[in-house]
Amino acid sequence: MKRTFIGLLVSLCCLSTLTAQETANQNNLEDQFTDVIDKSNSYQDFKVIKKLKINQLKQSVLDSVAALEAEIDTLAAEIAQQKQEISSLNETLNATKADLAASREKEDGIHLFGMLLSKATYNTILWSVIGILLVLLGIFVMKFRNSNAITRDAKVKLAETEEEFETHRQRSLEREQQLRRKLQDELNKQKKV
């Protein structure tokens, strides 16, 4: 833990020193150019510059260029890494959107007879079937009531017919008995005579 902290502290110090040097080099370069031009000697239309000064200026420029190139390389690496992260995040986003669409379709749908139907279609089918069954039930109830009424009427008529038949049979029996008596009386009279 201490090593990590110390390493982090050293890295921050180096980074701040490099940033300060780059700023100093940029300001220093301008000052160095001015210093070289001001302190150089003139010969006709030419400036005579000391080799030491030009070499120092060259080294400063090369150091500044190297530092800027290193920064450019670092920034280019960061940009490439960020582009890779962005493309990875876009792929993840697209996969998540596809999963969300599939989940919504699954949530908004119901499997019926092996097909995925929307809830509205399922409700329409369900209520249509229930409606048809209720209509059929109503028709059967009406037919049952009509049949039941016809059966009751038939039973009443049958009972009335049976009663009439029983009454008619009784009368027929009574007549037959009267006829037999009369016949017997006649036979008895004939025997006596």
C-alpha positions as a Markdown table, in Angstrom:
| # | Residue | x | y | z |
|---|---|---|---|---|
| 1 | Met | 0.0 | 0.0 | 0.0 |
| 2 | Lys | 2.8 | 2.4 | 0.9 |
| 3 | Arg | 4.8 | 1.5 | -2.2 |
| 4 | Thr | 1.7 | 2.2 | -4.3 |
| 5 | Phe | 1.2 | 5.5 | -2.6 |
| 6 | Ile | 4.9 | 6.4 | -3.0 |
| 7 | Gly | 4.9 | 5.4 | -6.6 |
| 8 | Leu | 1.8 | 7.5 | -7.3 |
| 9 | Leu | 3.4 | 10.5 | -5.5 |
| 10 | Val | 6.6 | 10.1 | -7.6 |
| 11 | Ser | 4.6 | 9.9 | -10.8 |
| 12 | Leu | 2.6 | 13.0 | -10.0 |
| 13 | Cys | 5.9 | 14.9 | -9.2 |
| 14 | Cys | 7.4 | 13.8 | -12.5 |
| 15 | Leu | 4.3 | 14.7 | -14.4 |
| 16 | Ser | 4.1 | 18.2 | -12.9 |
| 17 | Thr | 7.9 | 18.7 | -13.5 |
| 18 | Leu | 7.5 | 17.7 | -17.2 |
| 19 | Thr | 4.5 | 20.0 | -17.6 |
| 20 | Ala | 6.5 | 22.8 | -16.0 |
| 21 | Gln | 9.5 | 22.1 | -18.2 |
| 22 | Glu | 7.3 | 22.1 | -21.4 |
| 23 | Thr | 5.9 | 25.4 | -20.4 |
| 24 | Ala | 9.3 | 26.7 | -19.5 |
| 25 | Asn | 10.8 | 25.3 | -22.7 |
| 26 | Gln | 8.1 | 27.0 | -24.8 |
| 27 | Asn | 8.7 | 30.3 | -23.0 |
| 28 | Asn | 12.4 | 29.6 | -22.9 |
| 29 | Leu | 12.5 | 28.9 | -26.6 |
| 30 | Glu | 11.1 | 32.3 | -27.5 |
| 31 | Asp | 13.5 | 33.9 | -25.0 |
| 32 | Gln | 16.4 | 31.9 | -26.4 |
| 33 | Phe | 15.5 | 32.9 | -30.0 |
| 34 | Thr | 15.3 | 36.6 | -28.9 |
| 35 | Asp | 18.6 | 36.2 | -27.0 |
| 36 | Val | 20.4 | 34.6 | -29.9 |
| 37 | Ile | 19.2 | 37.2 | -32.3 |
| 38 | Asp | 19.9 | 40.1 | -30.0 |
| 39 | Lys | 23.3 | 38.9 | -29.0 |
| 40 | Ser | 24.5 | 38.0 | -32.4 |
| 41 | Asn | 26.8 | 40.2 | -34.4 |
| 42 | Ser | 25.9 | 41.7 | -37.7 |
| 43 | Tyr | 28.0 | 41.5 | -40.8 |
| 44 | Gln | 26.5 | 43.3 | -43.8 |
| 45 | Asp | 22.9 | 41.9 | -44.1 |
| 46 | Phe | 23.9 | 38.7 | -42.2 |
| 47 | Lys | 23.8 | 37.8 | -38.6 |
| 48 | Val | 26.7 | 36.0 | -37.1 |
| 49 | Ile | 25.6 | 33.7 | -34.3 |
| 50 | Lys | 27.9 | 31.8 | -31.9 |
| 51 | Lys | 27.9 | 28.1 | -32.4 |
| 52 | Leu | 27.4 | 27.5 | -28.7 |
| 53 | Lys | 24.2 | 29.6 | -28.7 |
| 54 | Ile | 22.9 | 28.0 | -31.9 |
| 55 | Asn | 23.6 | 24.5 | -30.5 |
| 56 | Gln | 21.9 | 25.3 | -27.2 |
| 57 | Leu | 18.9 | 26.7 | -29.2 |
| 58 | Lys | 18.9 | 23.6 | -31.4 |
| 59 | Gln | 19.0 | 21.3 | -28.3 |
| 60 | Ser | 16.2 | 23.3 | -26.7 |
| 61 | Val | 14.1 | 23.0 | -29.8 |
| 62 | Leu | 14.8 | 19.3 | -30.2 |
| 63 | Asp | 13.9 | 18.7 | -26.5 |
| 64 | Ser | 10.7 | 20.7 | -27.0 |
| 65 | Val | 9.8 | 18.8 | -30.1 |
| 66 | Ala | 10.6 | 15.4 | -28.5 |
| 67 | Ala | 8.4 | 16.3 | -25.5 |
| 68 | Leu | 5.6 | 17.4 | -27.8 |
| 69 | Glu | 6.0 | 14.2 | -29.9 |
| 70 | Ala | 5.8 | 12.1 | -26.7 |
| 71 | Glu | 2.7 | 14.0 | -25.6 |
| 72 | Ile | 1.2 | 13.5 | -29.1 |
| 73 | Asp | 2.0 | 9.8 | -28.9 |
| 74 | Thr | 0.5 | 9.6 | -25.5 |
| 75 | Leu | -2.6 | 11.4 | -26.6 |
| 76 | Ala | -2.9 | 9.3 | -29.8 |
| 77 | Ala | -2.7 | 6.2 | -27.6 |
| 78 | Glu | -5.4 | 7.6 | -25.4 |
| 79 | Ile | -7.5 | 8.4 | -28.4 |
| 80 | Ala | -7.1 | 4.9 | -29.8 |
| 81 | Gln | -7.9 | 3.4 | -26.4 |
| 82 | Gln | -11.0 | 5.6 | -26.1 |
| 83 | Lys | -12.1 | 4.7 | -29.7 |
| 84 | Gln | -11.8 | 1.1 | -28.8 |
| 85 | Glu | -13.7 | 1.6 | -25.6 |
| 86 | Ile | -16.4 | 3.5 | -27.5 |
| 87 | Ser | -16.7 | 0.8 | -30.1 |
| 88 | Ser | -16.9 | -1.8 | -27.3 |
| 89 | Leu | -19.5 | 0.3 | -25.5 |
| 90 | Asn | -21.5 | 0.7 | -28.8 |
| 91 | Glu | -21.4 | -3.1 | -29.3 |
| 92 | Thr | -22.6 | -3.6 | -25.7 |
| 93 | Leu | -25.3 | -1.0 | -26.2 |
| 94 | Asn | -26.5 | -2.7 | -29.4 |
| 95 | Ala | -26.6 | -6.0 | -27.6 |
| 96 | Thr | -28.4 | -4.5 | -24.7 |
| 97 | Lys | -30.9 | -2.8 | -27.1 |
| 98 | Ala | -31.5 | -6.2 | -28.8 |
| 99 | Asp | -32.0 | -7.9 | -25.5 |
| 100 | Leu | -34.4 | -5.1 | -24.4 |
| 101 | Ala | -36.4 | -5.5 | -27.6 |
| 102 | Ala | -36.6 | -9.3 | -27.2 |
| 103 | Ser | -37.6 | -8.8 | -23.5 |
| 104 | Arg | -40.3 | -6.3 | -24.4 |
| 105 | Glu | -41.6 | -8.6 | -27.2 |
| 106 | Lys | -41.6 | -11.5 | -24.7 |
| 107 | Glu | -43.3 | -9.3 | -22.0 |
| 108 | Asp | -45.8 | -7.9 | -24.4 |
| 109 | Gly | -46.6 | -11.3 | -25.9 |
| 110 | Ile | -48.1 | -14.6 | -24.9 |
| 111 | His | -47.3 | -18.0 | -26.3 |
| 112 | Leu | -50.5 | -19.7 | -27.6 |
| 113 | Phe | -50.3 | -22.9 | -29.7 |
| 114 | Gly | -46.6 | -22.4 | -30.1 |
| 115 | Met | -46.9 | -18.9 | -31.5 |
| 116 | Leu | -46.0 | -15.7 | -29.8 |
| 117 | Leu | -49.0 | -13.4 | -29.9 |
| 118 | Ser | -49.3 | -9.9 | -28.7 |
| 119 | Lys | -51.5 | -9.4 | -25.6 |
| 120 | Ala | -54.1 | -7.5 | -27.6 |
| 121 | Thr | -54.4 | -10.3 | -30.1 |
| 122 | Tyr | -54.6 | -12.9 | -27.3 |
| 123 | Asn | -57.3 | -10.8 | -25.5 |
| 124 | Thr | -59.3 | -10.6 | -28.7 |
| 125 | Ile | -59.1 | -14.3 | -29.3 |
| 126 | Leu | -59.9 | -15.1 | -25.6 |
| 127 | Trp | -62.9 | -12.8 | -25.5 |
| 128 | Ser | -64.2 | -14.0 | -28.9 |
| 129 | Val | -64.1 | -17.6 | -27.7 |
| 130 | Ile | -65.8 | -16.6 | -24.4 |
| 131 | Gly | -68.4 | -14.6 | -26.4 |
| 132 | Ile | -69.1 | -17.5 | -28.7 |
| 133 | Leu | -69.4 | -19.9 | -25.8 |
| 134 | Leu | -71.8 | -17.6 | -24.0 |
| 135 | Val | -74.0 | -17.3 | -27.2 |
| 136 | Leu | -74.0 | -21.1 | -27.6 |
| 137 | Leu | -74.9 | -21.4 | -23.9 |
| 138 | Gly | -77.8 | -19.0 | -24.3 |
| 139 | Ile | -79.0 | -20.9 | -27.4 |
| 140 | Phe | -78.8 | -24.2 | -25.5 |
| 141 | Val | -80.6 | -22.8 | -22.5 |
| 142 | Met | -83.4 | -21.4 | -24.7 |
| 143 | Lys | -83.7 | -24.8 | -26.5 |
| 144 | Phe | -83.7 | -26.6 | -23.2 |
| 145 | Arg | -86.5 | -24.3 | -21.9 |
| 146 | Asn | -88.5 | -24.8 | -25.1 |
| 147 | Ser | -88.0 | -28.5 | -24.9 |
| 148 | Asn | -88.8 | -28.6 | -21.2 |
| 149 | Ala | -92.0 | -26.6 | -21.8 |
| 150 | Ile | -93.0 | -28.9 | -24.6 |
| 151 | Thr | -92.2 | -32.0 | -22.4 |
| 152 | Arg | -94.3 | -30.5 | -19.6 |
| 153 | Asp | -97.2 | -29.8 | -22.0 |
| 154 | Ala | -96.8 | -33.3 | -23.4 |
| 155 | Lys | -96.9 | -34.8 | -19.9 |
| 156 | Val | -100.0 | -32.8 | -18.9 |
| 157 | Lys | -101.7 | -33.9 | -22.1 |
| 158 | Leu | -100.6 | -37.5 | -21.5 |
| 159 | Ala | -102.0 | -37.4 | -18.0 |
| 160 | Glu | -105.2 | -35.9 | -19.3 |
| 161 | Thr | -105.4 | -38.5 | -22.1 |
| 162 | Glu | -104.7 | -41.3 | -19.6 |
| 163 | Glu | -107.4 | -39.9 | -17.3 |
| 164 | Glu | -109.8 | -39.7 | -20.2 |
| 165 | Phe | -108.8 | -43.2 | -21.2 |
| 166 | Glu | -109.3 | -44.5 | -17.7 |
| 167 | Thr | -112.7 | -42.8 | -17.5 |
| 168 | His | -113.6 | -44.2 | -20.9 |
| 169 | Arg | -112.5 | -47.7 | -19.9 |
| 170 | Gln | -114.4 | -47.5 | -16.7 |
| 171 | Arg | -117.5 | -46.4 | -18.7 |
| 172 | Ser | -116.9 | -49.2 | -21.2 |
| 173 | Leu | -116.6 | -51.7 | -18.3 |
| 174 | Glu | -119.8 | -50.4 | -16.8 |
| 175 | Arg | -121.6 | -50.6 | -20.1 |
| 176 | Glu | -120.2 | -54.1 | -20.7 |
| 177 | Gln | -121.3 | -55.1 | -17.3 |
| 178 | Gln | -124.8 | -53.6 | -17.9 |
| 179 | Leu | -124.9 | -55.4 | -21.2 |
| 180 | Arg | -123.9 | -58.7 | -19.6 |
| 181 | Arg | -126.5 | -58.2 | -16.9 |
| 182 | Lys | -129.1 | -57.5 | -19.5 |
| 183 | Leu | -128.0 | -60.4 | -21.5 |
| 184 | Gln | -128.1 | -62.6 | -18.5 |
| 185 | Asp | -131.5 | -61.3 | -17.6 |
| 186 | Glu | -132.7 | -62.0 | -21.1 |
| 187 | Leu | -131.2 | -65.5 | -20.9 |
| 188 | Asn | -132.8 | -66.1 | -17.6 |
| 189 | Lys | -136.1 | -64.9 | -19.0 |
| 190 | Gln | -135.8 | -67.2 | -21.9 |
| 191 | Lys | -135.1 | -70.1 | -19.7 |
| 192 | Lys | -138.1 | -69.5 | -17.7 |
| 193 | Val | -140.2 | -69.2 | -20.6 |
